[in-house]
Amino acid sequence: MNRRVILYVVGRIMVVTAVLMIPSLIVALIYREGWVGVYPFLATMAGTAFVGWGLSFRRPEDMTYYMKEGFVIVALTWIILSLSGAMPFVISGWIPKFYDALFETASGFSTTGASILTDVEALPHSLLFWRSFTHVIGGMGILVFALAVMPRTESKEVFVMRAEMPGPTFGKLRSRVQTTAQILYVIYIVMTLVLVVLLVLGGMPLFDSFIHAFGAAGTGGFSSKALSVAAYDSVYIEIVLGIAMLVFGTNFTLYYLILSKRAKQAAKSEELRWYIAIVVIAIMAISINLRNVYESVGTLLRNVFFTVSSIVTTTGYATVDFKHWPLFSRLILLLLMFVGSMAGSTAGGLKVSRVAIYCKTFIREIRRSINPNRVLPLRFEGKQLSKPILQQISNYLILYASLFTALTLVVAVDLNDFESAFSAVAATFNNIGPGLGLVGPAHNYSFFSPFSKVMLSFGMITGRLEILPMIVLFSPSTWRKV
């Protein structure tokens, strides 16, 4: 374990984090929030940058690191990021209890969108901006951003990027990791800015457009309104955000292929076909189930499309309180919480690629039981999956189920309602935000105990990093000297 390189990289990330607070500081100045609005960010930036500089001012002679160090760097970075990112809320006094601020910030960076705030509209513009800007930072990944802008260290940066990018497999777009990171972030930023413009054209105020574009781009779902997107009551805004959420739930590699004039190759993506099929089937099934609930077909399709788009992309924006929908529709939404969107996107969940492979494995086992001697290779995206890849995907499901069960038991201490407890974990561990029952779109997570809030905070980070980095970080064998 190369501990020096771990501290060095984490220190550099802390300095980058301090720099990323400058936009929020500018917002405080624009809206004339005075010293009360400026001080929380200045103090946090100074402290974070000082500690980061102390860890990274001297470059280690040996900059070699491998997968284990990559996992530890990623996990430590996200924990420290959430801890330091919570400080502006605490220092300002708007969220005085640190565990509440940690929950809110971890929810932002992990692009979950779950909140403990009961009156979000009372927050100053600077804190609202920082709260939503964490979605942008966490959506594509702070380390991916750092790889894009910082000087190159070693080719083994790929281990860091692989640990942070969601999905069962990782593939570089270019031979250099830094170039891949730059391409991803350029696509990400341009798409976000386009969304801001579209929302402004729909009559949404500029500040609110940035807030909701950040939420859709990072598939996070923080809003500047207590009623979320429903506050605007605009068909145009709901359609734009609904489509945008689906777009950001798509693998960004496909956008690179399109820009590289390889649209036909992108269209052949098997995961994309599964993704579209899941969305269409969910919309059709829920619409049929709700046909007698809404008088207008237009209103029905509007609400169902937006809700399905929000849940399957793990964004969490809401226009209706779907906890009042029939059980069948709620169960469909609950399943979508687990599925999530495509690998290589900003969304959470198991990912469509894993779900597709699980389904194919299930079908193969049925066929094998009928004809045991038949050789049945498993193919996905036109390639035969190797045994190590299949074993890795199976192991992930076991880890996922084990941690999900453990978190549900923790939350069950605070709740005597299975639907609320189960969906609270589903909504946080899968980085969605609103769940069902007591944690539905019209409610929040403020009533949980401090211990549950801390555990759910770590659950959100663990879900965003897809479990393994956090397990490696807290494994005794990781730190044991050989």
C-alpha positions as CSV (number, residue, x, y, z in Angstrom):
1,M,0.0,0.0,0.0
2,N,1.6,3.3,-1.2
3,R,0.2,5.5,1.6
4,R,2.2,8.6,0.5
5,V,0.6,8.7,-2.9
6,I,-2.9,8.3,-1.4
7,L,-2.4,11.3,0.9
8,Y,-0.9,13.2,-2.0
9,V,-3.8,12.7,-4.4
10,V,-6.4,13.2,-1.7
11,G,-4.7,16.5,-0.7
12,R,-4.7,17.7,-4.3
13,I,-8.4,16.9,-4.6
14,M,-9.1,18.9,-1.4
15,V,-7.4,21.9,-3.0
16,V,-9.6,21.4,-6.1
17,T,-12.7,21.2,-3.9
18,A,-11.8,24.6,-2.3
19,V,-11.5,26.1,-5.8
20,L,-14.9,24.6,-6.8
21,M,-16.6,26.7,-4.0
22,I,-15.7,29.9,-5.8
23,P,-18.9,30.0,-7.9
24,S,-21.0,29.8,-4.7
25,L,-18.9,32.6,-3.2
26,I,-19.6,34.7,-6.4
27,V,-23.3,34.0,-6.0
28,A,-23.2,35.3,-2.5
29,L,-21.6,38.5,-3.8
30,I,-24.1,38.9,-6.7
31,Y,-27.1,38.6,-4.3
32,R,-25.4,40.9,-1.8
33,E,-25.6,38.4,1.1
34,G,-22.9,40.3,2.9
35,W,-20.3,38.9,5.2
36,V,-22.9,36.4,6.6
37,G,-23.1,34.8,3.1
38,V,-19.4,35.1,2.2
39,Y,-17.8,34.0,5.4
40,P,-19.0,30.3,5.5
41,F,-17.4,29.7,2.1
42,L,-14.2,31.7,2.7
43,A,-13.7,29.8,6.0
44,T,-14.4,26.4,4.4
45,M,-12.2,27.2,1.4
46,A,-9.3,28.3,3.6
47,G,-9.5,25.3,5.8
48,T,-9.9,22.7,3.0
49,A,-7.1,24.3,0.9
50,F,-4.7,24.5,3.9
51,V,-5.2,20.8,4.8
52,G,-5.0,19.8,1.2
53,W,-1.8,21.8,0.6
54,G,-0.3,20.3,3.7
55,L,-1.0,16.8,2.4
56,S,0.2,17.4,-1.2
57,F,2.9,20.1,-1.1
58,R,5.6,17.5,-1.5
59,R,5.3,15.1,-4.3
60,P,6.2,11.5,-3.4
61,E,9.2,10.0,-5.2
62,D,7.2,6.8,-5.8
63,M,4.0,7.7,-7.6
64,T,3.1,4.1,-8.4
65,Y,-0.4,2.9,-7.4
66,Y,-2.7,0.1,-8.3
67,M,-6.3,-0.9,-8.0
68,K,-6.2,-1.1,-4.2
69,E,-4.8,2.4,-3.8
70,G,-7.3,3.6,-6.5
71,F,-10.2,2.3,-4.4
72,V,-8.9,3.9,-1.2
73,I,-8.3,7.2,-2.9
74,V,-11.8,7.3,-4.3
75,A,-13.5,6.3,-1.0
76,L,-11.4,8.7,1.1
77,T,-12.0,11.5,-1.3
78,W,-15.7,11.2,-1.3
79,I,-15.9,11.0,2.5
80,I,-13.6,14.0,3.0
81,L,-15.6,15.8,0.2
82,S,-18.8,15.3,2.1
83,L,-17.4,16.3,5.4
84,S,-15.8,19.5,4.1
85,G,-18.8,20.3,1.8
86,A,-21.1,20.3,4.9
87,M,-19.1,23.1,6.6
88,P,-20.8,26.1,4.8
89,F,-24.2,24.9,6.0
90,V,-22.9,24.5,9.6
91,I,-20.9,27.7,9.8
92,S,-23.8,29.7,8.3
93,G,-26.1,28.3,10.9
94,W,-28.7,27.3,8.4
95,I,-28.1,23.6,9.2
96,P,-26.5,23.8,12.6
97,K,-26.3,20.1,13.4
98,F,-23.3,18.5,11.6
99,Y,-25.0,15.2,11.0
100,D,-27.8,17.0,9.2
101,A,-25.4,18.9,7.1
102,L,-23.5,15.8,6.3
103,F,-26.7,14.0,5.2
104,E,-27.6,17.0,2.9
105,T,-24.1,17.2,1.4
106,A,-23.6,13.5,1.0
107,S,-26.9,13.5,-0.7
108,G,-25.8,16.2,-3.0
109,F,-22.4,14.8,-4.0
110,S,-23.8,11.3,-4.4
111,T,-26.6,12.8,-6.6
112,T,-29.2,11.3,-4.4
113,G,-31.4,14.4,-3.7
114,A,-32.7,13.2,-0.3
115,S,-33.1,16.2,2.0
116,I,-33.6,17.0,5.7
117,L,-34.7,20.6,5.0
118,T,-38.3,21.5,5.8
119,D,-38.1,25.0,4.3
120,V,-35.7,24.9,1.4
121,E,-36.8,28.2,0.0
122,A,-35.6,30.0,3.1
123,L,-32.0,29.3,2.3
124,P,-29.8,32.0,0.9
125,H,-29.0,31.9,-2.9
126,S,-25.3,31.0,-2.2
127,L,-26.2,27.9,-0.1
128,L,-28.9,26.8,-2.6
129,F,-26.4,27.1,-5.4
130,W,-23.7,25.1,-3.5
131,R,-26.3,22.5,-2.5
132,S,-27.2,21.9,-6.2
133,F,-23.6,22.4,-7.5
134,T,-22.6,19.4,-5.5
135,H,-24.7,17.4,-8.1
136,V,-22.5,18.7,-10.9
137,I,-19.3,17.8,-9.0
138,G,-20.5,14.4,-8.0
139,G,-22.4,13.6,-11.2
140,M,-19.4,12.8,-13.4
141,G,-17.1,12.4,-10.4
142,I,-14.7,14.8,-8.6
143,L,-11.7,12.5,-9.5
144,V,-12.7,12.4,-13.2
145,F,-12.7,16.2,-13.1
146,A,-9.4,16.3,-11.3
147,L,-7.9,13.9,-13.9
148,A,-9.1,16.2,-16.6
149,V,-7.5,19.4,-15.3
150,M,-4.5,18.3,-13.2
151,P,-1.1,17.5,-14.6
152,R,-0.7,13.9,-15.5
153,T,1.0,11.7,-13.0
154,E,1.2,8.0,-14.0
155,S,-0.7,5.9,-16.5
156,K,-2.2,4.0,-13.6
157,E,-4.6,6.9,-13.1
158,V,-7.0,4.4,-14.9
159,F,-7.3,2.6,-11.5
160,V,-8.8,5.8,-10.0
161,M,-11.1,6.4,-12.9
162,R,-12.3,2.8,-12.9
163,A,-13.1,2.9,-9.2
164,E,-15.2,6.0,-9.6
165,M,-17.1,5.5,-12.9
166,P,-20.3,3.6,-12.4
167,G,-21.1,0.3,-14.1
168,P,-19.8,-3.3,-14.3
169,T,-17.1,-2.5,-16.8
170,F,-14.9,0.4,-17.7
171,G,-13.5,1.4,-21.1
172,K,-11.4,4.3,-22.1
173,L,-12.4,6.5,-25.1
174,R,-8.8,7.4,-25.8
175,S,-5.5,5.8,-24.9
176,R,-4.8,8.5,-22.3
177,V,-7.0,8.6,-19.2
178,Q,-6.7,12.4,-19.0
179,T,-7.9,12.8,-22.5
180,T,-10.9,10.5,-21.7
181,A,-11.7,12.5,-18.7
182,Q,-11.5,15.8,-20.6
183,I,-13.9,14.5,-23.3
184,L,-16.4,13.3,-20.8
185,Y,-16.4,16.6,-18.9
186,V,-16.7,18.7,-22.1
187,I,-19.8,16.7,-23.1
188,Y,-21.2,17.0,-19.6
189,I,-20.7,20.7,-19.3
190,V,-22.0,21.6,-22.8
191,M,-25.2,19.5,-22.2
192,T,-25.8,21.1,-18.9
193,L,-25.5,24.6,-20.4
194,V,-27.8,23.7,-23.2
195,L,-30.3,22.6,-20.6
196,V,-30.0,25.9,-18.7
197,V,-30.8,27.8,-22.0
198,L,-33.8,25.6,-22.7
199,L,-35.2,26.1,-19.2
200,V,-34.8,29.9,-19.5
201,L,-36.6,29.8,-22.8
202,G,-39.5,28.1,-21.0
203,G,-39.9,31.0,-18.6
204,M,-37.9,29.7,-15.6
205,P,-35.8,32.3,-13.9
206,L,-32.1,32.1,-14.6
207,F,-31.0,31.1,-11.1
208,D,-33.7,28.4,-10.9
209,S,-32.7,27.2,-14.4
210,F,-29.1,26.6,-13.1
211,I,-30.4,24.8,-10.0
212,H,-32.7,22.5,-12.0
213,A,-30.2,21.9,-14.8
214,F,-27.6,20.9,-12.1
215,G,-30.1,18.5,-10.6
216,A,-31.0,16.9,-14.0
217,A,-27.4,16.8,-15.3
218,G,-26.2,15.1,-12.1
219,T,-29.5,13.1,-11.8
220,G,-29.6,14.4,-8.3
221,G,-32.9,16.2,-8.0
222,F,-32.3,19.1,-5.5
223,S,-34.7,21.9,-6.2
224,S,-34.9,25.5,-5.1
225,K,-38.7,25.0,-4.6
226,A,-40.5,23.1,-1.8
227,L,-42.9,21.7,-4.4
228,S,-40.0,20.7,-6.7
229,V,-40.8,21.0,-10.4
230,A,-44.5,21.0,-9.7
231,A,-44.1,24.6,-8.4
232,Y,-43.8,25.9,-12.1
233,D,-46.9,24.0,-13.4
234,S,-45.4,24.1,-16.9
235,V,-45.8,21.4,-19.5
236,Y,-42.8,22.7,-21.4
237,I,-40.5,22.6,-18.4
238,E,-41.7,19.1,-17.4
239,I,-41.1,17.8,-21.0
240,V,-37.7,19.4,-21.2
241,L,-36.6,18.1,-17.8
242,G,-38.1,14.7,-18.4
243,I,-36.2,14.3,-21.7
244,A,-33.0,15.8,-20.1
245,M,-33.1,13.3,-17.2
246,L,-33.3,10.4,-19.7
247,V,-30.5,11.9,-21.8
248,F,-28.2,12.2,-18.7
249,G,-29.1,8.6,-17.7
250,T,-27.6,7.4,-21.0
251,N,-24.0,6.2,-21.2
252,F,-21.8,9.2,-22.1
253,T,-19.7,7.0,-24.3
254,L,-22.5,6.9,-26.8
255,Y,-22.5,10.7,-27.1
256,Y,-18.8,10.5,-27.9
257,L,-19.5,7.9,-30.6
258,I,-22.1,10.2,-32.1
259,L,-19.8,13.2,-32.1
260,S,-17.2,11.0,-33.7
261,K,-19.6,10.3,-36.6
262,R,-20.2,6.7,-35.4
263,A,-23.9,7.1,-34.7
264,K,-24.7,3.7,-36.2
265,Q,-22.3,2.1,-33.7
266,A,-24.0,3.9,-30.8
267,A,-27.5,2.8,-32.1
268,K,-26.4,-0.8,-31.9
269,S,-25.9,-0.5,-28.1
270,E,-27.7,-3.4,-26.5
271,E,-27.9,-1.6,-23.1
272,L,-29.5,1.4,-24.8
273,R,-32.2,-0.9,-26.3
274,W,-32.9,-2.4,-22.8
275,Y,-33.0,1.1,-21.3
276,I,-35.5,2.4,-23.8
277,A,-37.6,-0.8,-23.5
278,I,-37.7,-0.5,-19.7
279,V,-38.8,3.2,-19.8
280,V,-41.5,2.5,-22.5
281,I,-42.9,-0.6,-20.7
282,A,-43.0,1.2,-17.4
283,I,-44.8,4.2,-18.8
284,M,-47.4,1.9,-20.6
285,A,-48.0,-0.3,-17.5
286,I,-48.4,2.7,-15.1
287,S,-50.6,4.6,-17.6
288,I,-52.9,1.6,-17.9
289,N,-53.1,1.2,-14.2
290,L,-53.9,5.0,-13.7
291,R,-56.4,5.3,-16.6
292,N,-59.3,5.9,-14.2
293,V,-57.3,8.2,-11.8
294,Y,-56.9,11.1,-14.3
295,E,-59.7,12.6,-16.3
296,S,-57.4,13.8,-19.1
297,V,-55.1,11.5,-21.1
298,G,-52.7,14.4,-21.6
299,T,-52.4,15.0,-17.8
300,L,-52.0,11.2,-17.3
301,L,-49.2,10.8,-19.8
302,R,-47.5,14.1,-18.6
303,N,-47.4,12.9,-15.0
304,V,-46.4,9.3,-15.7
305,F,-43.7,10.2,-18.2
306,F,-42.1,12.7,-15.9
307,T,-42.3,10.4,-12.8
308,V,-40.9,7.4,-14.7
309,S,-38.1,9.5,-16.2
310,S,-37.3,10.9,-12.7
311,I,-37.2,7.5,-10.9
312,V,-35.5,5.4,-13.5
313,T,-32.7,8.0,-13.9
314,T,-32.5,8.2,-10.0
315,T,-33.0,12.0,-10.2
316,G,-35.9,12.4,-7.8
317,Y,-37.7,15.5,-9.2
318,A,-41.4,15.3,-8.6
319,T,-44.6,16.8,-10.1
320,V,-47.0,14.6,-8.2
321,D,-47.1,12.7,-4.9
322,F,-47.0,9.2,-6.3
323,K,-47.5,7.6,-2.9
324,H,-51.2,8.1,-3.6
325,W,-51.0,6.0,-6.8
326,P,-52.3,2.4,-6.7
327,L,-50.1,-0.3,-5.4
328,F,-49.3,-1.7,-8.8
329,S,-47.9,1.6,-10.0
330,R,-45.9,2.1,-6.8
331,L,-44.3,-1.3,-7.2
332,I,-43.3,-0.5,-10.7
333,L,-41.6,2.7,-9.4
334,L,-39.9,0.7,-6.7
335,L,-38.5,-1.8,-9.2
336,L,-37.3,1.2,-11.3
337,M,-35.4,2.5,-8.2
338,F,-33.3,-0.7,-8.2
339,V,-32.8,-0.8,-12.0
340,G,-31.5,2.7,-12.5
341,S,-30.1,3.9,-15.8
342,M,-27.2,3.0,-18.0
343,A,-23.6,2.3,-16.9
344,G,-21.3,5.3,-17.6
345,S,-24.1,7.8,-16.9
346,T,-24.6,10.1,-13.9
347,A,-27.4,7.9,-12.5
348,G,-27.4,5.4,-9.7
349,G,-29.1,2.0,-9.2
350,L,-27.9,-1.4,-10.2
351,K,-27.5,-0.2,-13.8
352,V,-29.4,-1.5,-16.9
353,S,-26.4,-3.5,-18.1
354,R,-26.3,-5.6,-14.9
355,V,-30.0,-6.1,-14.9
356,A,-29.9,-7.3,-18.5
357,I,-27.1,-9.7,-17.7
358,Y,-29.0,-11.0,-14.6
359,C,-32.0,-11.6,-16.9
360,K,-29.9,-13.4,-19.5
361,T,-28.2,-15.5,-16.8
362,F,-31.7,-16.5,-15.5
363,I,-32.9,-17.5,-18.9
364,R,-29.7,-19.4,-19.6
365,E,-30.0,-21.4,-16.4
366,I,-33.6,-22.4,-17.3
367,R,-32.4,-23.6,-20.8
368,R,-29.5,-25.4,-19.3
369,S,-31.7,-27.3,-16.8
370,I,-33.7,-28.5,-19.8
371,N,-30.6,-29.5,-21.8
372,P,-27.7,-29.9,-19.4
373,N,-25.2,-30.9,-22.2
374,R,-25.8,-27.8,-24.3
375,V,-23.1,-25.1,-24.4
376,L,-24.8,-21.8,-23.9
377,P,-22.3,-18.8,-24.0
378,L,-23.6,-15.6,-22.5
379,R,-23.2,-12.6,-24.8
380,F,-23.8,-8.9,-24.1
381,E,-23.1,-5.9,-26.5
382,G,-22.1,-8.5,-29.1
383,K,-19.3,-9.9,-26.9
384,Q,-19.1,-13.2,-25.0
385,L,-18.8,-12.5,-21.3
386,S,-15.9,-14.2,-19.6
387,K,-16.3,-16.2,-16.4
388,P,-14.4,-13.6,-14.3
389,I,-16.8,-10.8,-15.5
390,L,-19.9,-13.0,-14.7
391,Q,-18.5,-13.8,-11.3
392,Q,-17.8,-10.2,-10.6
393,I,-21.3,-9.2,-11.5
394,S,-22.8,-12.0,-9.4
395,N,-20.6,-11.0,-6.4
396,Y,-21.8,-7.4,-6.7
397,L,-25.4,-8.5,-6.4
398,I,-24.5,-10.4,-3.2
399,L,-22.7,-7.4,-1.7
400,Y,-25.5,-5.2,-2.8
401,A,-28.2,-7.3,-1.1
402,S,-26.2,-7.7,2.1
403,L,-25.6,-4.0,2.5
404,F,-29.1,-3.2,1.6
405,T,-30.4,-5.6,4.2
406,A,-28.1,-4.2,6.9
407,L,-29.1,-0.6,6.1
408,T,-32.8,-1.6,6.2
409,L,-32.3,-3.1,9.7
410,V,-30.7,0.1,10.9
411,V,-33.5,2.3,9.5
412,A,-36.2,-0.1,10.9
413,V,-35.2,1.1,14.4
414,D,-36.7,4.5,13.6
415,L,-39.6,3.3,11.5
416,N,-42.4,0.8,12.2
417,D,-43.6,1.0,8.6
418,F,-42.0,-1.6,6.2
419,E,-42.9,0.4,3.0
420,S,-41.2,3.6,4.4
421,A,-38.2,1.8,5.8
422,F,-37.6,-0.4,2.7
423,S,-38.1,2.5,0.2
424,A,-36.0,4.9,2.3
425,V,-33.0,2.6,1.9
426,A,-33.9,1.9,-1.8
427,A,-34.1,5.7,-2.4
428,T,-30.8,6.5,-0.7
429,F,-28.7,3.5,-1.5
430,N,-29.7,3.7,-5.2
431,N,-29.2,7.5,-5.1
432,I,-32.8,8.5,-6.0
433,G,-34.0,10.8,-3.1
434,P,-37.8,10.4,-2.6
435,G,-39.2,7.0,-1.7
436,L,-42.6,5.8,-0.7
437,G,-44.7,6.3,2.5
438,L,-43.1,8.6,5.0
439,V,-40.2,9.5,2.7
440,G,-42.4,10.2,-0.4
441,P,-42.1,13.3,-2.6
442,A,-44.1,15.4,-0.2
443,H,-41.9,14.5,2.8
444,N,-38.2,14.5,3.8
445,Y,-35.7,12.6,6.0
446,S,-35.6,15.1,8.9
447,F,-37.4,12.7,11.3
448,F,-34.6,10.1,11.3
449,S,-32.3,9.7,14.3
450,P,-28.8,11.1,14.0
451,F,-27.3,7.6,13.8
452,S,-29.7,6.6,10.9
453,K,-28.8,9.9,9.1
454,V,-25.1,9.2,9.4
455,M,-25.6,5.6,8.2
456,L,-27.8,6.6,5.3
457,S,-25.1,9.2,4.4
458,F,-22.5,6.5,4.1
459,G,-25.0,4.4,2.3
460,M,-25.5,7.1,-0.3
461,I,-21.8,7.4,-0.9
462,T,-21.4,3.6,-0.9
463,G,-24.1,3.3,-3.5
464,R,-22.7,6.0,-5.7
465,L,-19.2,4.4,-5.6
466,E,-20.8,0.9,-6.2
467,I,-19.7,-0.6,-2.9
468,L,-16.2,-1.9,-3.5
469,P,-14.2,1.3,-2.8
470,M,-15.8,1.6,0.6
471,I,-15.3,-2.1,1.4
472,V,-11.7,-1.9,0.5
473,L,-11.2,1.3,2.6
474,F,-12.6,-0.2,5.8
475,S,-11.1,-3.7,5.2
476,P,-8.3,-4.4,7.8
477,S,-6.4,-6.3,5.2
478,T,-6.0,-3.2,3.1
479,W,-3.9,-1.5,5.8
480,R,-2.1,-4.6,7.1
481,K,1.6,-4.5,6.3
482,V,2.8,-7.5,4.3
